[in-house]
Amino acid sequence: MKCVICREGETTKGVTTVTLERDDATLVFKSVPALICDNCGEVYLEDEIGSKLLAKTQEAARTGVQVEVRNYALAV
């Protein structure tokens, strides 16, 4: 797909690191599947993946996690 940010690049499948914060919790998810613009580097996540990451972050915030790093394949 054409990048909606730079309007120049095309997105290709890859992996990225996503950092999410909720209240006092910060979660870092590594090796997250994504589409990445080959021109500007903008990252696009599928809706299902984004929803799973948000749910895991909310769960971590409820359990009192302050900082956590997870591999995406093991986190979902």
ZIBELDA-V635382 format. One record per pair of residues at least 4 apart in sequence whose C-alpha atoms are under 8 Angstrom apart, sorted by the first residue. I is the first residue (numbers start at 0). GAP is how many residues later the second one is. D is the distance in Angstrom with one decimal. If there is no record, write none. Layout:
BEGIN
i,gap,d
I,GAP,D
I,GAP,D
END
This chain:
BEGIN
i,gap,d
0,9,5.7
0,10,5.6
1,5,6.3
1,6,7.0
1,7,6.0
1,8,4.7
1,9,6.4
2,4,5.1
2,5,6.6
2,6,5.5
2,7,5.8
2,8,6.4
2,34,6.1
2,39,7.6
4,37,7.3
5,33,7.6
5,34,6.6
7,31,6.8
8,28,5.6
8,29,5.5
8,30,4.6
8,31,7.0
9,27,5.5
9,28,5.8
9,29,7.2
10,24,5.4
10,25,4.9
10,26,4.2
10,27,6.0
11,23,5.2
11,24,5.4
11,25,6.5
11,26,7.0
12,20,7.3
12,21,5.9
12,22,4.6
12,23,6.4
13,19,5.9
13,20,5.5
13,21,6.0
13,22,6.4
14,16,5.1
14,17,5.0
14,18,4.5
14,19,5.4
14,20,7.7
15,14,6.5
15,15,5.4
15,16,5.2
15,17,6.6
15,18,6.6
15,27,7.8
16,11,7.0
16,12,5.6
16,13,4.5
16,14,5.9
16,15,6.1
17,10,5.8
17,11,5.2
17,12,6.6
17,14,7.1
18,7,7.1
18,8,5.7
18,9,4.4
18,10,6.3
19,6,5.8
19,7,5.3
19,8,6.5
19,34,7.7
19,37,6.9
20,4,5.6
20,5,4.4
20,6,6.4
20,36,7.2
21,4,6.6
21,35,6.6
21,36,6.5
21,39,6.2
22,38,6.6
23,37,6.9
23,41,7.9
23,42,5.9
24,32,7.5
24,35,6.8
24,36,5.1
24,39,7.3
24,40,5.6
24,41,4.3
24,42,5.9
25,31,7.7
25,39,7.7
25,40,5.9
25,41,4.8
25,42,6.5
26,30,6.4
26,40,5.8
26,41,4.9
26,42,5.8
26,43,7.5
27,39,8.0
27,40,6.2
27,41,4.6
27,42,6.1
28,24,8.0
28,40,6.0
28,41,4.9
28,42,5.6
28,43,5.5
28,46,7.9
29,39,7.5
29,40,6.2
29,41,4.8
29,42,5.6
30,40,6.2
30,41,5.7
30,42,7.6
31,39,7.8
31,40,5.4
31,41,7.8
32,12,7.3
33,9,6.4
33,10,5.7
33,11,5.0
33,12,7.1
34,8,5.9
34,9,5.1
34,10,6.5
35,5,5.7
35,6,5.7
35,7,4.7
35,8,6.3
36,4,4.7
36,5,5.2
36,6,6.6
44,4,6.3
44,5,6.0
45,4,6.3
46,4,6.1
47,4,6.3
48,4,6.3
49,4,6.2
50,4,6.2
51,4,6.2
51,24,6.8
52,4,6.2
52,23,7.9
53,4,6.2
54,4,6.1
55,4,6.1
55,19,7.7
55,20,7.8
56,4,6.2
57,4,6.3
58,4,6.4
59,4,6.4
59,5,5.3
60,4,5.7
60,5,7.4
69,4,7.1
69,5,6.0
70,4,6.1
71,4,6.5
END
